[in-house]
Amino acid sequence: MTLALTLPDICGRMEYQGEASSARYVKWFNANLSGLYRRNMGGGWVIFLSGMDCYALRCSYLHQGSDDITSQKKRETLEQFHFTTMNAHRVRVEGGVLLLNVYEFCREMSDAVDAWSTARATDPAISAQMAELLTIRTSGFSPSPGIEIHVVPHPECS
């Protein structure tokens, strides 16, 4: 879940350079995921999760290990999240609480990043930044001229 919450940070940095981290995160989330987290109910749109609320969750979870976002300045409508492995997903209950299935939430984040990176594949500025992202080496490589590293897979990772 930690990685899922940081993906909009990474993509937002590439997409909206020069803006503050929180603004990049919110913009990227709203552009790429907001459609999943709103519904037309009774003639009006109900937002289950906004970019600002997701950013508040990211901050609260990564910095405090908490799902309570009431102390976060950058939040809109929610107060707390409850993650579950049961079938409850995108269910908003009274008191500003959103229920999310952890697997579905992570899959939705990952799918949004995949769609975004496919759509931006021909953008040279974004492609250059993607090439600089952290890489986990799974085969031999040369970290500098004259040095060759031969990778032997760790028994617990294979």
CYANA upper distance limits for C-alpha pairs under 8 A (distance plus 0.5 A):
  1 MET  CA      5 LEU  CA      6.75
  1 MET  CA    102 VAL  CA      7.63
  1 MET  CA    106 CYS  CA      6.70
  2 THR  CA      6 THR  CA      6.94
  2 THR  CA     61 TYR  CA      8.42
  2 THR  CA     62 LEU  CA      7.54
  3 LEU  CA      7 LEU  CA      6.72
  4 ALA  CA      8 PRO  CA      8.46
  4 ALA  CA    105 PHE  CA      8.41
  4 ALA  CA    106 CYS  CA      5.89
  4 ALA  CA    109 MET  CA      6.35
  4 ALA  CA    110 SER  CA      7.41
  5 LEU  CA      9 ASP  CA      8.42
  5 LEU  CA     54 CYS  CA      8.39
  5 LEU  CA     58 ARG  CA      6.03
  5 LEU  CA    109 MET  CA      8.40
  6 THR  CA     10 ILE  CA      7.07
  6 THR  CA     58 ARG  CA      7.70
  7 LEU  CA     11 CYS  CA      6.71
  7 LEU  CA    109 MET  CA      7.82
  7 LEU  CA    110 SER  CA      8.40
  7 LEU  CA    113 VAL  CA      7.82
  8 PRO  CA     12 GLY  CA      5.99
  8 PRO  CA     25 TYR  CA      5.88
  8 PRO  CA     28 TRP  CA      6.63
  8 PRO  CA     29 PHE  CA      6.76
  8 PRO  CA    113 VAL  CA      8.46
  9 ASP  CA     13 ARG  CA      6.57
  9 ASP  CA     21 SER  CA      7.57
  9 ASP  CA     24 ARG  CA      7.60
  9 ASP  CA     25 TYR  CA      5.77
 10 ILE  CA     14 MET  CA      7.22
 11 CYS  CA     15 GLU  CA      6.65
 11 CYS  CA     28 TRP  CA      7.70
 11 CYS  CA    113 VAL  CA      7.96
 12 GLY  CA     16 TYR  CA      6.12
 12 GLY  CA     17 GLN  CA      8.22
 12 GLY  CA     21 SER  CA      8.40
 12 GLY  CA     24 ARG  CA      5.32
 12 GLY  CA     25 TYR  CA      5.89
 12 GLY  CA     27 LYS  CA      7.89
 12 GLY  CA     28 TRP  CA      5.80
 13 ARG  CA     17 GLN  CA      6.01
 13 ARG  CA     21 SER  CA      7.79
 13 ARG  CA     24 ARG  CA      6.85
 13 ARG  CA     25 TYR  CA      8.38
 14 MET  CA    126 ILE  CA      6.48
 14 MET  CA    129 GLN  CA      7.17
 15 GLU  CA     24 ARG  CA      8.30
 15 GLU  CA     28 TRP  CA      8.20
 15 GLU  CA    126 ILE  CA      7.64
 16 TYR  CA     24 ARG  CA      6.23
 17 GLN  CA     24 ARG  CA      8.35
 19 GLU  CA     23 ALA  CA      6.89
 19 GLU  CA     24 ARG  CA      6.64
 20 ALA  CA     24 ARG  CA      6.71
 21 SER  CA     25 TYR  CA      6.66
 22 SER  CA     26 VAL  CA      6.68
 22 SER  CA     55 TYR  CA      7.47
 23 ALA  CA     27 LYS  CA      6.53
 24 ARG  CA     28 TRP  CA      6.53
 25 TYR  CA     29 PHE  CA      6.60
 25 TYR  CA     51 GLY  CA      7.67
 25 TYR  CA     55 TYR  CA      7.21
 26 VAL  CA     30 ASN  CA      6.52
 26 VAL  CA     50 SER  CA      8.45
 26 VAL  CA     51 GLY  CA      4.82
 26 VAL  CA     52 MET  CA      6.07
 26 VAL  CA     54 CYS  CA      8.34
 26 VAL  CA     55 TYR  CA      7.11
 27 LYS  CA     31 ALA  CA      6.53
 27 LYS  CA     51 GLY  CA      7.48
 28 TRP  CA     32 ASN  CA      6.52
 28 TRP  CA     51 GLY  CA      8.38
 29 PHE  CA     33 LEU  CA      5.75
 29 PHE  CA     34 SER  CA      6.91
 29 PHE  CA     50 SER  CA      8.31
 29 PHE  CA     51 GLY  CA      5.66
 30 ASN  CA     34 SER  CA      5.22
 30 ASN  CA     35 GLY  CA      8.44
 30 ASN  CA     50 SER  CA      7.38
 30 ASN  CA     51 GLY  CA      5.88
 32 ASN  CA    112 ALA  CA      6.57
 32 ASN  CA    116 TRP  CA      7.80
 33 LEU  CA     37 TYR  CA      7.57
 33 LEU  CA    108 GLU  CA      8.42
 33 LEU  CA    109 MET  CA      8.11
 33 LEU  CA    112 ALA  CA      7.07
 34 SER  CA     38 ARG  CA      7.10
 34 SER  CA     49 LEU  CA      7.79
 34 SER  CA     50 SER  CA      7.00
 34 SER  CA     51 GLY  CA      7.78
 37 TYR  CA     47 ILE  CA      6.54
 37 TYR  CA     48 PHE  CA      5.58
 37 TYR  CA     49 LEU  CA      5.83
 37 TYR  CA     50 SER  CA      7.86
 37 TYR  CA     90 ARG  CA      7.54
 38 ARG  CA     45 TRP  CA      7.02
 38 ARG  CA     46 VAL  CA      5.89
 38 ARG  CA     47 ILE  CA      4.78
 38 ARG  CA     48 PHE  CA      6.02
 38 ARG  CA     49 LEU  CA      7.74
 39 ARG  CA     45 TRP  CA      5.94
 39 ARG  CA     46 VAL  CA      5.81
 39 ARG  CA     47 ILE  CA      7.19
 39 ARG  CA     48 PHE  CA      8.41
 40 ASN  CA     44 GLY  CA      5.80
 40 ASN  CA     45 TRP  CA      4.80
 40 ASN  CA     46 VAL  CA      6.68
 41 MET  CA     45 TRP  CA      6.54
 41 MET  CA     46 VAL  CA      7.06
 48 PHE  CA     90 ARG  CA      7.18
 48 PHE  CA     91 VAL  CA      8.07
 48 PHE  CA     92 ARG  CA      6.86
 48 PHE  CA     98 LEU  CA      7.69
 49 LEU  CA     53 ASP  CA      6.69
 49 LEU  CA     54 CYS  CA      7.14
 49 LEU  CA     78 LEU  CA      8.27
 49 LEU  CA     98 LEU  CA      8.38
 50 SER  CA     54 CYS  CA      6.68
 50 SER  CA     76 GLU  CA      7.79
 51 GLY  CA     55 TYR  CA      6.57
 52 MET  CA     56 ALA  CA      6.64
 52 MET  CA     74 LYS  CA      6.24
 52 MET  CA     75 ARG  CA      5.47
 52 MET  CA     76 GLU  CA      6.58
 53 ASP  CA     57 LEU  CA      6.72
 53 ASP  CA     74 LYS  CA      7.56
 53 ASP  CA     75 ARG  CA      5.09
 53 ASP  CA     76 GLU  CA      6.25
 53 ASP  CA     77 THR  CA      7.50
 53 ASP  CA     78 LEU  CA      6.85
 54 CYS  CA     58 ARG  CA      6.66
 54 CYS  CA     75 ARG  CA      8.43
 55 TYR  CA     59 CYS  CA      6.72
 55 TYR  CA     74 LYS  CA      7.65
 55 TYR  CA     75 ARG  CA      7.99
 56 ALA  CA     60 SER  CA      6.54
 56 ALA  CA     69 ILE  CA      6.44
 56 ALA  CA     72 GLN  CA      6.25
 56 ALA  CA     73 LYS  CA      8.10
 56 ALA  CA     74 LYS  CA      6.23
 56 ALA  CA     75 ARG  CA      6.06
 57 LEU  CA     61 TYR  CA      6.28
 57 LEU  CA     67 ASP  CA      6.92
 57 LEU  CA     68 ASP  CA      8.06
 57 LEU  CA     69 ILE  CA      6.54
 57 LEU  CA     81 PHE  CA      8.27
 58 ARG  CA     62 LEU  CA      6.31
 59 CYS  CA     63 HIS  CA      6.19
 59 CYS  CA     64 GLN  CA      8.10
 59 CYS  CA     72 GLN  CA      8.21
 60 SER  CA     64 GLN  CA      5.75
 60 SER  CA     65 GLY  CA      6.86
 60 SER  CA     66 SER  CA      5.94
 60 SER  CA     67 ASP  CA      6.95
 60 SER  CA     68 ASP  CA      7.39
 60 SER  CA     69 ILE  CA      6.50
 60 SER  CA     72 GLN  CA      7.64
 61 TYR  CA     65 GLY  CA      4.75
 61 TYR  CA     66 SER  CA      5.23
 61 TYR  CA     67 ASP  CA      6.45
 62 LEU  CA     66 SER  CA      8.47
 67 ASP  CA     80 GLN  CA      6.16
 67 ASP  CA     81 PHE  CA      5.77
 67 ASP  CA     82 HIS  CA      7.42
 68 ASP  CA     79 GLU  CA      6.61
 68 ASP  CA     80 GLN  CA      4.93
 68 ASP  CA     81 PHE  CA      7.10
 69 ILE  CA     75 ARG  CA      7.95
 69 ILE  CA     78 LEU  CA      7.98
 69 ILE  CA     79 GLU  CA      5.71
 69 ILE  CA     80 GLN  CA      6.09
 70 THR  CA     75 ARG  CA      8.48
 70 THR  CA     78 LEU  CA      8.43
 70 THR  CA     79 GLU  CA      5.55
 70 THR  CA     80 GLN  CA      7.68
 77 THR  CA     96 GLY  CA      7.00
 78 LEU  CA     95 GLY  CA      8.49
 78 LEU  CA     96 GLY  CA      4.87
 78 LEU  CA     97 VAL  CA      6.52
 78 LEU  CA     98 LEU  CA      7.72
 79 GLU  CA     95 GLY  CA      7.81
 79 GLU  CA     96 GLY  CA      5.47
 79 GLU  CA     97 VAL  CA      6.44
 80 GLN  CA     96 GLY  CA      6.94
 80 GLN  CA     97 VAL  CA      5.34
 80 GLN  CA     98 LEU  CA      7.07
 81 PHE  CA     97 VAL  CA      6.01
 81 PHE  CA     98 LEU  CA      5.40
 81 PHE  CA     99 LEU  CA      6.48
 81 PHE  CA    100 LEU  CA      7.83
 82 HIS  CA     97 VAL  CA      7.69
 82 HIS  CA     98 LEU  CA      6.71
 82 HIS  CA     99 LEU  CA      5.35
 82 HIS  CA    100 LEU  CA      6.77
 83 PHE  CA     99 LEU  CA      6.41
 83 PHE  CA    100 LEU  CA      5.42
 83 PHE  CA    101 ASN  CA      6.10
 83 PHE  CA    102 VAL  CA      6.04
 84 THR  CA     88 ALA  CA      7.60
 84 THR  CA     99 LEU  CA      7.73
 84 THR  CA    100 LEU  CA      6.68
 84 THR  CA    101 ASN  CA      5.30
 84 THR  CA    102 VAL  CA      6.32
 85 THR  CA    101 ASN  CA      5.87
 85 THR  CA    102 VAL  CA      6.63
 85 THR  CA    103 TYR  CA      7.56
 86 MET  CA    101 ASN  CA      6.97
 87 ASN  CA    101 ASN  CA      7.16
 88 ALA  CA     99 LEU  CA      6.76
 88 ALA  CA    100 LEU  CA      6.77
 88 ALA  CA    101 ASN  CA      6.44
 89 HIS  CA     99 LEU  CA      6.24
 89 HIS  CA    100 LEU  CA      4.78
 89 HIS  CA    101 ASN  CA      5.31
 89 HIS  CA    104 GLU  CA      7.87
 90 ARG  CA     98 LEU  CA      7.09
 90 ARG  CA     99 LEU  CA      6.25
 90 ARG  CA    100 LEU  CA      5.81
 90 ARG  CA    101 ASN  CA      8.18
 91 VAL  CA     98 LEU  CA      6.23
 91 VAL  CA     99 LEU  CA      5.53
 91 VAL  CA    100 LEU  CA      7.40
 92 ARG  CA     96 GLY  CA      7.68
 92 ARG  CA     97 VAL  CA      6.32
 92 ARG  CA     98 LEU  CA      4.96
 92 ARG  CA     99 LEU  CA      6.68
 93 VAL  CA     97 VAL  CA      5.89
 93 VAL  CA     98 LEU  CA      6.81
 93 VAL  CA     99 LEU  CA      8.24
100 LEU  CA    104 GLU  CA      8.07
100 LEU  CA    105 PHE  CA      7.03
101 ASN  CA    105 PHE  CA      6.56
102 VAL  CA    106 CYS  CA      6.68
103 TYR  CA    107 ARG  CA      6.60
104 GLU  CA    108 GLU  CA      6.50
105 PHE  CA    109 MET  CA      6.79
106 CYS  CA    110 SER  CA      6.65
107 ARG  CA    111 ASP  CA      6.45
108 GLU  CA    112 ALA  CA      6.59
109 MET  CA    113 VAL  CA      6.84
110 SER  CA    114 ASP  CA      6.72
111 ASP  CA    115 ALA  CA      6.66
112 ALA  CA    116 TRP  CA      6.52
113 VAL  CA    117 SER  CA      6.47
114 ASP  CA    118 THR  CA      6.63
115 ALA  CA    119 ALA  CA      6.65
116 TRP  CA    120 ARG  CA      6.65
117 SER  CA    121 ALA  CA      6.31
120 ARG  CA    126 ILE  CA      7.29
120 ARG  CA    127 SER  CA      8.05
121 ALA  CA    126 ILE  CA      7.98
121 ALA  CA    127 SER  CA      6.66
122 THR  CA    127 SER  CA      7.62
123 ASP  CA    127 SER  CA      6.50
124 PRO  CA    128 ALA  CA      6.52
125 ALA  CA    129 GLN  CA      6.96
126 ILE  CA    130 MET  CA      6.60
127 SER  CA    131 ALA  CA      6.76
128 ALA  CA    132 GLU  CA      7.24
129 GLN  CA    133 LEU  CA      7.28
137 ARG  CA    141 PHE  CA      8.12
137 ARG  CA    151 VAL  CA      8.40
138 THR  CA    151 VAL  CA      7.23
138 THR  CA    153 PRO  CA      7.96
139 SER  CA    150 HIS  CA      7.35
139 SER  CA    151 VAL  CA      5.96
140 GLY  CA    148 GLU  CA      7.57
140 GLY  CA    149 ILE  CA      5.81
140 GLY  CA    150 HIS  CA      4.84
140 GLY  CA    151 VAL  CA      5.73
141 PHE  CA    148 GLU  CA      6.35
141 PHE  CA    149 ILE  CA      5.86
141 PHE  CA    150 HIS  CA      7.35
142 SER  CA    146 GLY  CA      8.00
142 SER  CA    147 ILE  CA      6.04
142 SER  CA    148 GLU  CA      5.04
142 SER  CA    149 ILE  CA      6.47
143 PRO  CA    147 ILE  CA      7.03
143 PRO  CA    148 GLU  CA      7.62
143 PRO  CA    149 ILE  CA      8.09
144 SER  CA    148 GLU  CA      8.42
153 PRO  CA    157 CYS  CA      7.32
153 PRO  CA    158 SER  CA      6.91
154 HIS  CA    158 SER  CA      7.05
